[in-house]
Amino acid sequence: MIVRTATSVALVLLCLSSAKLAHCQAIEIFVSPQGNDAHAGTKAHPFKSLEKARDAARPLKRDGKVVVWLRGGDYEREKAFELTAEDSGSDKKPVVYRGYPGEEARIVGGKVVTEWKPLSDKGGAGTAHP
């Protein structure tokens, strides 16, 4: 009887700790410069844009911590990436954007300029033409 009770208690504690551990797991969203916004945002099928990841995170933050993983590469921006109060988490359910471990993610806010041509005006008072 004592062995049976101890086993039952151990099983209940194991179930409770497993349920608590599962509850503490972060909801993960993945983004990659090689991704596609039509994908599901998983590790195997990441989104391409930060905006798509942000929009996907908004309803998920109610269910727990959300981590948006930025896979390695350059995220070239033509406009600012806007986050508002709607994108905030809470102490218990934060929304976190992180670079994926071992990879370098860079958010680049400028454009690559090619085909520079020097001004013909040696005084520097002329205008630049791309």
N, C-alpha and C positions, 0 to 999 in steps of 0.2 A: 504494500500500500504506500509506504514512504517513497520507494523507488518510482512508483507510478506517478505520484504527486510531484516529485522533483522533476521527472521527465516532462510532465505537462506544464509545469511552471517554466522550465527551460524553453520549451517550444513556444509558449506564449511570449516570453521575453525576446526570443529570436525573431518572431514575427513582428513584434512591435518595433524592434530596432531596425529591421529590414524596411518596414513601412516608413519609419522616420528617415532613414537613409535615402530611400527613393524620393521622399518628399523634399529633401535638401538638395537633390541633384539639380543642376542648372539646366534650363532650357537653352539649347544651343542653336544659333543661326550662323551659317557660314557664307562669306562673301569672297569672291575672287575676281581679279581683273579678267580672267578667262571664263568666268561664270556666265550665266544667262538668267535674266530676270523672270523667265518663264519656268525656271527650275523651282524646286521645293525649298532651297536654302539649306540643304543638308551638306554634310562633309563631302559626300560623293557627287552631289549636284548643287553647287553653291549658286547664290545670286550673283549678279554682276555689279549692281549699284548699291551704294550705301543707303540711298533713299528706299529701295525695295526692302532692305534689311530692317531699316528703321520702321517702316510701315508694318512689316510682319511682327516686329517686337511689341508694338503698341498693345494689341489685345492679349498677347501672351504674358505680359508682366503681371497680370492678375493671378496667374497660376504659380508664380515663383520667380526666382532669380533668372534673368535672361542674360546670356553672354553672346555677343556678336563677335565672331572670330573673323579677323581680316587675314586672309591667306596672303602669302608673299607676292610682291609685285607693286607696280605703280598704279595708284588710283588717280587718274588725271581728272582735274576738276575744271569746269568752265564757269561754275558759279559756286557760291558758298553752300556748304552742307548745313542745313538748318535743323537744329534741335530746339524744341519748345518744352514748356512744362508738361505737355502731353507725353513727352518722351522720357520723363523722369521716372525713376523707380522709387523705392522707399528703402528704409534701413533693412527691412526684412526681405524685400523683393527688389533688389537693385537691377538696373539695366546697365551693363558694362560692355564697352567696346574695347577689344584687345587684339594685338597682333598675335598671330598663331605662333606657338613656341618653335624656335629654331628657324623661323622665316622672317624676312624683312619686308614689312608693308610700309609703303610711303604714300602719303596723301600729298599730291603735287598740285599747287594752286596756280601755277603759271603755265604758259604754253611754250613749247619748244619752238624757238625761232631759227629758221634755216635760211640760207641764201642771203646772208648779210652782204650789203654792198656799201663801201665807204662813200662818204659825201665827196662830190667833186669840188666843192667849195673848200679850199684849204683853210679859210678863216673860221670855219665851223658855223657860219651864220646861215647856211642853207637848210634845206629840209631833208629828212631821211625818207627814202622810198623803199618799201620792202621788195 
